[in-house]
Amino acid sequence: MAYWRTMLDGAGVRATRRRVLVLDVLAPHARPVTVGRLHAELRARGEQIGLTTVYRAVSSLVDAGLVHVFGRTGEAAYRLCDPARHHHLVCRVCGLVVERFGEDDLDGFLAEEVYGVCPLCVGDQDGTFHAGATAP
């Protein structure tokens, strides 16, 4: 909890109990998750928190640059991110997100998200996919 408070303070965001709870639930996810799922996980922990409150907490974390929005599949999904400038490598099969730091200019493109297939989902050279891969 102290780690989240320090992170929020560093981003210039007040460290409310709700924001800390959202960060705590969001942190273990390597794949982006929806607000509905975050809300369900918080409720499963016994937290009495409304869906609107979760939306507000996530929105403030996005505005602070601590959480990134992924919306390729239609419904917005969120993932905790390092506040330093980076790119996201996103697996279009399983939804895994890997952060890459470094080169900002990729042949003139200012890339934020690059979609492809992660090593776990790449099958043989025929282009088949790992049977265990699931959609995000």
C-alpha positions, 0 to 999 in steps of 0.5 A: 500500500505504501508503494502505491501511495508513493507512486500516486504522490509522484504522479501528483494524484491524491492517494485515496483508498479507492485508487490504492485498491484499484491499483492493487487489483490491477497490478497483477494483470499482464493483460488489460482488464475492463472496469467491470472485471476490476469491480467484480474482483474488488467486490469478491475481496469484500470491498463495498465499492460502486462501479461508478467509483471504479470508473472514476478511480481508473479515469484519474489513474489514466489522466495521471499516466499510471494506467494505459487504455486499450480499446482495440476490441471495442470495450476499453480495458486498462493496464498498469503502466510505467510512467516513463515513455515506452511502447506496448507490444500487444499479442492479438491472440491472447492479449498479453502486453509487454512494455518496451522502452527506448526508441521513440521514432520508428521510421517516422512513426510515433508508436504507442501500441504495436500488435503482433503475436507473442512467443507463447502463441506462435506455433510452428512455421505454418503460422498456427497458434498455441492451443492454450492461448485465450482471447483477452 
